[in-house]
Amino acid sequence: MKHMKKCMVAAALAVAVCGFAIAKHHHGGFPGHRGFHGVETGFMVDHLSEGFVKVVSFDANKNGELEATEKESLGRAIREGSVQLPIDKLKKGDAPSADRMLGHIADMYAYLARIDANHDGALDPSEQAILTRDIETGELASLHPRH
């Protein structure tokens, strides 16, 4: 009877740990595995770095934020096809509205502009390391809630 109780406690702990691991995997992943939006961290760093380079030229006053007129200019360039950025799909498969997409791009640009310490309009390896850390620790996800 004594061993039966120990086995039941061990089984309950195993189920709890496995349940936590499964939940963690489905809600953001483990550091170094899957990060922001459940996407591989390395892919997300590349995606954001490439997008940053495409958007930086629209920050006309170089203040690290896209203001209304700058977002308008970026939106026009996206509609005309002179700037192509990947569009995230919502869970339902619908494309986000232009306003929502521009808001997201502006938020991400402002965040990345703070990481671009040398202000050269690109993320070098040391700046990408900061971005990687922020993805893996969940800091980036806290700036942009999941859909």
MIDOSE-1310 file (N, C-alpha, C; in nm, 2 decimals, decimal comma, always signed):
residues 147
mkhm	+0,08/-0,12/+0,00/+0,00/+0,00/+0,00/+0,09/+0,13/+0,00; +0,20/+0,12/+0,08/+0,29/+0,23/+0,09/+0,35/+0,26/-0,05; +0,39/+0,16/-0,12/+0,45/+0,18/-0,26/+0,34/+0,23/-0,36; +0,22/+0,18/-0,34/+0,11/+0,22/-0,43/+0,09/+0,38/-0,42
kkcm	+0,10/+0,43/-0,30/+0,08/+0,58/-0,28/+0,20/+0,65/-0,35; +0,32/+0,60/-0,34/+0,43/+0,66/-0,40/+0,42/+0,66/-0,55; +0,37/+0,55/-0,60/+0,35/+0,53/-0,75/+0,25/+0,63/-0,80; +0,14/+0,64/-0,72/+0,03/+0,74/-0,77/+0,08/+0,88/-0,76
vaaa	+0,16/+0,92/-0,66/+0,21/+1,05/-0,65/+0,31/+1,08/-0,77; +0,39/+0,98/-0,80/+0,49/+0,99/-0,91/+0,41/+1,01/-1,04; +0,31/+0,93/-1,06/+0,23/+0,93/-1,18/+0,16/+1,07/-1,19; +0,11/+1,12/-1,09/+0,04/+1,25/-1,09/+0,14/+1,36/-1,12
lava	+0,26/+1,35/-1,07/+0,36/+1,45/-1,10/+0,40/+1,44/-1,24; +0,42/+1,32/-1,30/+0,45/+1,30/-1,44/+0,35/+1,36/-1,53; +0,22/+1,34/-1,50/+0,11/+1,40/-1,58/+0,11/+1,55/-1,57; +0,14/+1,60/-1,45/+0,14/+1,75/-1,44/+0,26/+1,81/-1,52
vcgf	+0,37/+1,75/-1,51/+0,49/+1,80/-1,59/+0,47/+1,79/-1,74; +0,42/+1,67/-1,78/+0,39/+1,66/-1,92/+0,28/+1,76/-1,97; +0,18/+1,78/-1,89/+0,08/+1,87/-1,92/+0,13/+2,01/-1,94; +0,22/+2,05/-1,85/+0,28/+2,18/-1,85/+0,37/+2,19/-1,98
aiak	+0,44/+2,09/-2,01/+0,53/+2,09/-2,13/+0,44/+2,10/-2,26; +0,33/+2,03/-2,26/+0,25/+2,04/-2,38/+0,19/+2,18/-2,39; +0,14/+2,23/-2,28/+0,08/+2,37/-2,28/+0,18/+2,47/-2,32; +0,30/+2,46/-2,27/+0,41/+2,55/-2,30/+0,44/+2,55/-2,45
hhhg	+0,44/+2,43/-2,51/+0,47/+2,42/-2,65/+0,36/+2,48/-2,73; +0,24/+2,46/-2,69/+0,13/+2,52/-2,77/+0,10/+2,66/-2,75; +0,16/+2,72/-2,65/+0,14/+2,86/-2,62/+0,26/+2,94/-2,62; +0,35/+2,93/-2,72/+0,46/+3,01/-2,73/+0,60/+2,94/-2,74
gfpg	+0,60/+2,81/-2,71/+0,72/+2,74/-2,73/+0,82/+2,75/-2,61; +0,93/+2,69/-2,63/+1,04/+2,69/-2,54/+1,15/+2,78/-2,59; +1,22/+2,85/-2,50/+1,33/+2,94/-2,55/+1,42/+2,87/-2,64; +1,46/+2,93/-2,75/+1,55/+2,87/-2,85/+1,48/+2,78/-2,95
hrgf	+1,36/+2,75/-2,92/+1,29/+2,65/-3,01/+1,18/+2,73/-3,10; +1,08/+2,77/-3,03/+0,98/+2,85/-3,10/+0,95/+2,97/-3,02; +0,94/+3,09/-3,08/+0,92/+3,21/-3,00/+0,80/+3,28/-3,05; +0,81/+3,41/-3,08/+0,70/+3,49/-3,12/+0,61/+3,43/-3,23
hgve	+0,48/+3,42/-3,20/+0,38/+3,36/-3,29/+0,41/+3,22/-3,31; +0,49/+3,15/-3,23/+0,51/+3,01/-3,25/+0,60/+2,98/-3,37; +0,68/+3,08/-3,41/+0,77/+3,06/-3,53/+0,91/+3,04/-3,48; +0,99/+2,96/-3,55/+1,13/+2,94/-3,51/+1,20/+3,07/-3,49
tgfm	+1,27/+3,08/-3,39/+1,34/+3,21/-3,35/+1,43/+3,26/-3,46; +1,51/+3,18/-3,52/+1,60/+3,22/-3,63/+1,53/+3,28/-3,75; +1,41/+3,21/-3,78/+1,33/+3,26/-3,89/+1,28/+3,40/-3,86; +1,23/+3,41/-3,74/+1,17/+3,54/-3,70/+1,27/+3,65/-3,69
vdhl	+1,39/+3,62/-3,65/+1,50/+3,72/-3,65/+1,53/+3,77/-3,79; +1,54/+3,67/-3,88/+1,56/+3,71/-4,03/+1,45/+3,79/-4,08; +1,32/+3,74/-4,05/+1,20/+3,81/-4,10/+1,20/+3,96/-4,06; +1,22/+3,98/-3,93/+1,21/+4,11/-3,87/+1,33/+4,20/-3,92
segf	+1,45/+4,14/-3,94/+1,57/+4,21/-3,99/+1,54/+4,26/-4,13; +1,49/+4,17/-4,21/+1,47/+4,21/-4,35/+1,36/+4,31/-4,36; +1,25/+4,30/-4,28/+1,14/+4,39/-4,29/+1,19/+4,53/-4,24; +1,28/+4,53/-4,14/+1,33/+4,66/-4,09/+1,40/+4,74/-4,19
vkvv	+1,48/+4,67/-4,27/+1,56/+4,74/-4,38/+1,46/+4,80/-4,48; +1,35/+4,73/-4,51/+1,26/+4,78/-4,61/+1,18/+4,90/-4,56; +1,16/+4,91/-4,43/+1,07/+5,01/-4,37/+1,15/+5,14/-4,33; +1,28/+5,12/-4,30/+1,36/+5,23/-4,24/+1,36/+5,36/-4,33
sfda	+1,35/+5,34/-4,46/+1,35/+5,46/-4,54/+1,23/+5,55/-4,53; +1,12/+5,49/-4,48/+0,99/+5,57/-4,46/+0,99/+5,65/-4,34; +1,09/+5,63/-4,25/+1,10/+5,72/-4,13/+1,18/+5,84/-4,17; +1,10/+5,94/-4,23/+1,16/+6,05/-4,30/+1,24/+6,14/-4,20
nkng	+1,19/+6,16/-4,08/+1,25/+6,24/-3,98/+1,35/+6,17/-3,89; +1,37/+6,04/-3,92/+1,47/+5,95/-3,85/+1,46/+5,95/-3,70; +1,33/+5,96/-3,65/+1,31/+5,96/-3,50/+1,28/+5,82/-3,44; +1,29/+5,72/-3,53/+1,27/+5,58/-3,48/+1,12/+5,54/-3,47
elea	+1,03/+5,62/-3,52/+0,89/+5,59/-3,52/+0,83/+5,63/-3,65; +0,73/+5,56/-3,69/+0,65/+5,59/-3,81/+0,53/+5,67/-3,77; +0,53/+5,80/-3,80/+0,42/+5,89/-3,77/+0,31/+5,88/-3,88; +0,20/+5,94/-3,87/+0,09/+5,93/-3,96/+0,12/+5,95/-4,10
teke	+0,19/+6,05/-4,14/+0,23/+6,08/-4,28/+0,33/+5,97/-4,33; +0,42/+5,92/-4,24/+0,51/+5,82/-4,28/+0,44/+5,69/-4,30; +0,34/+5,65/-4,22/+0,27/+5,53/-4,24/+0,18/+5,54/-4,36; +0,13/+5,66/-4,39/+0,05/+5,68/-4,51/+0,14/+5,65/-4,64
slgr	+0,26/+5,70/-4,63/+0,36/+5,68/-4,74/+0,39/+5,54/-4,76; +0,41/+5,47/-4,65/+0,44/+5,32/-4,65/+0,32/+5,25/-4,71; +0,20/+5,28/-4,66/+0,08/+5,22/-4,71/+0,07/+5,23/-4,86; +0,09/+5,35/-4,91/+0,08/+5,38/-5,05/+0,18/+5,29/-5,13
aire	+0,30/+5,28/-5,08/+0,41/+5,20/-5,14/+0,37/+5,05/-5,14; +0,31/+5,00/-5,03/+0,27/+4,86/-5,03/+0,16/+4,84/-5,13; +0,06/+4,93/-5,13/-0,05/+4,91/-5,23/+0,00/+4,92/-5,37; +0,09/+5,00/-5,40/+0,15/+5,02/-5,54/+0,24/+4,90/-5,57
gsvq	+0,29/+4,83/-5,47/+0,38/+4,72/-5,50/+0,53/+4,75/-5,50; +0,56/+4,88/-5,47/+0,70/+4,91/-5,47/+0,77/+4,86/-5,34; +0,69/+4,83/-5,24/+0,75/+4,77/-5,12/+0,66/+4,64/-5,09; +0,73/+4,53/-5,07/+0,66/+4,41/-5,05/+0,71/+4,35/-4,91
lpid	+0,61/+4,34/-4,82/+0,63/+4,29/-4,69/+0,55/+4,17/-4,67; +0,59/+4,07/-4,60/+0,51/+3,95/-4,57/+0,39/+3,99/-4,48; +0,28/+3,94/-4,52/+0,16/+3,97/-4,44/+0,12/+3,85/-4,36; +0,11/+3,87/-4,22/+0,07/+3,76/-4,14/-0,08/+3,73/-4,15
klkk	-0,12/+3,61/-4,15/-0,26/+3,57/-4,16/-0,31/+3,56/-4,02; -0,44/+3,60/-4,00/-0,50/+3,58/-3,87/-0,54/+3,43/-3,86; -0,58/+3,39/-3,74/-0,61/+3,25/-3,72/-0,72/+3,20/-3,81; -0,81/+3,29/-3,84/-0,93/+3,25/-3,93/-0,89/+3,25/-4,08
gdap	-0,77/+3,29/-4,11/-0,72/+3,29/-4,25/-0,75/+3,42/-4,32; -0,80/+3,52/-4,25/-0,83/+3,65/-4,31/-0,71/+3,73/-4,31; -0,69/+3,81/-4,41/-0,58/+3,91/-4,41/-0,61/+4,02/-4,32; -0,52/+4,07/-4,25/-0,55/+4,19/-4,16/-0,58/+4,31/-4,24
sadr	-0,66/+4,40/-4,18/-0,69/+4,53/-4,25/-0,56/+4,61/-4,27; -0,56/+4,70/-4,37/-0,45/+4,78/-4,40/-0,41/+4,86/-4,27; -0,50/+4,92/-4,20/-0,47/+5,00/-4,08/-0,41/+4,91/-3,98; -0,46/+4,79/-3,96/-0,40/+4,70/-3,86/-0,26/+4,66/-3,90
mlgh	-0,24/+4,63/-4,02/-0,11/+4,59/-4,07/-0,01/+4,70/-4,06; -0,05/+4,83/-4,09/+0,04/+4,94/-4,08/+0,07/+4,97/-3,93; -0,03/+4,95/-3,84/-0,01/+4,97/-3,70/+0,09/+4,87/-3,65; +0,08/+4,74/-3,69/+0,17/+4,64/-3,65/+0,32/+4,67/-3,70
iadm	+0,33/+4,71/-3,83/+0,46/+4,74/-3,89/+0,52/+4,86/-3,81; +0,44/+4,96/-3,78/+0,49/+5,07/-3,71/+0,54/+5,04/-3,57; +0,46/+4,95/-3,50/+0,50/+4,90/-3,37/+0,64/+4,83/-3,37; +0,64/+4,73/-3,47/+0,77/+4,65/-3,49/+0,88/+4,74/-3,53
yayl	+0,86/+4,84/-3,62/+0,97/+4,93/-3,66/+1,02/+5,01/-3,54; +0,93/+5,06/-3,46/+0,98/+5,14/-3,34/+1,06/+5,05/-3,25; +1,02/+4,93/-3,23/+1,09/+4,84/-3,14/+1,23/+4,81/-3,20; +1,24/+4,78/-3,33/+1,36/+4,74/-3,39/+1,45/+4,86/-3,41
arid	+1,40/+4,98/-3,42/+1,48/+5,11/-3,43/+1,56/+5,13/-3,30; +1,49/+5,09/-3,19/+1,56/+5,10/-3,06/+1,68/+5,00/-3,05; +1,67/+4,88/-3,11/+1,77/+4,78/-3,11/+1,89/+4,82/-3,20; +1,86/+4,90/-3,31/+1,96/+4,94/-3,41/+2,05/+5,05/-3,34
anhd	+2,14/+5,00/-3,26/+2,22/+5,09/-3,18/+2,31/+5,19/-3,26; +2,36/+5,14/-3,37/+2,44/+5,23/-3,45/+2,37/+5,31/-3,55; +2,24/+5,29/-3,56/+2,14/+5,37/-3,64/+2,18/+5,37/-3,79; +2,22/+5,25/-3,84/+2,26/+5,23/-3,98/+2,15/+5,18/-4,06
gald	+2,03/+5,15/-4,00/+1,92/+5,11/-4,08/+1,92/+4,96/-4,11; +2,01/+4,88/-4,04/+2,01/+4,74/-4,05/+2,05/+4,68/-3,92; +2,01/+4,56/-3,90/+2,05/+4,49/-3,77/+2,17/+4,40/-3,79; +2,28/+4,44/-3,73/+2,40/+4,36/-3,74/+2,40/+4,24/-3,65
pseq	+2,49/+4,15/-3,65/+2,49/+4,03/-3,57/+2,47/+4,06/-3,42; +2,53/+4,16/-3,36/+2,51/+4,19/-3,22/+2,37/+4,24/-3,19; +2,32/+4,32/-3,28/+2,18/+4,37/-3,26/+2,08/+4,25/-3,28; +2,11/+4,16/-3,38/+2,03/+4,05/-3,39/+2,03/+3,96/-3,27
ailt	+2,14/+3,95/-3,20/+2,15/+3,87/-3,08/+2,06/+3,93/-2,97; +2,04/+4,06/-2,96/+1,95/+4,12/-2,87/+1,81/+4,09/-2,91; +1,78/+4,09/-3,04/+1,65/+4,05/-3,09/+1,62/+3,91/-3,05; +1,71/+3,82/-3,08/+1,70/+3,68/-3,04/+1,67/+3,66/-2,90
rdie	+1,74/+3,73/-2,81/+1,72/+3,72/-2,67/+1,57/+3,77/-2,63; +1,53/+3,88/-2,69/+1,40/+3,93/-2,66/+1,29/+3,84/-2,71; +1,31/+3,77/-2,82/+1,21/+3,67/-2,87/+1,21/+3,55/-2,77; +1,33/+3,50/-2,74/+1,33/+3,38/-2,65/+1,28/+3,41/-2,51
tgel	+1,30/+3,53/-2,46/+1,25/+3,56/-2,32/+1,10/+3,60/-2,32; +1,05/+3,62/-2,44/+0,91/+3,66/-2,45/+0,89/+3,81/-2,44; +0,99/+3,89/-2,44/+0,98/+4,04/-2,43/+0,91/+4,09/-2,56; +0,95/+4,04/-2,67/+0,89/+4,09/-2,80/+0,75/+4,05/-2,80
aslh	+0,71/+3,93/-2,76/+0,57/+3,89/-2,76/+0,49/+3,98/-2,67; +0,55/+4,03/-2,56/+0,47/+4,11/-2,47/+0,44/+4,25/-2,53; +0,52/+4,29/-2,63/+0,49/+4,41/-2,70/+0,38/+4,40/-2,80; +0,36/+4,28/-2,84/+0,26/+4,26/-2,95/+0,18/+4,14/-2,91
prh	+0,05/+4,16/-2,86/-0,03/+4,04/-2,82/-0,06/+3,95/-2,94; -0,07/+3,82/-2,91/-0,10/+3,72/-3,01/-0,25/+3,74/-3,05; -0,27/+3,71/-3,18/-0,41/+3,72/-3,24/-0,50/+3,61/-3,18
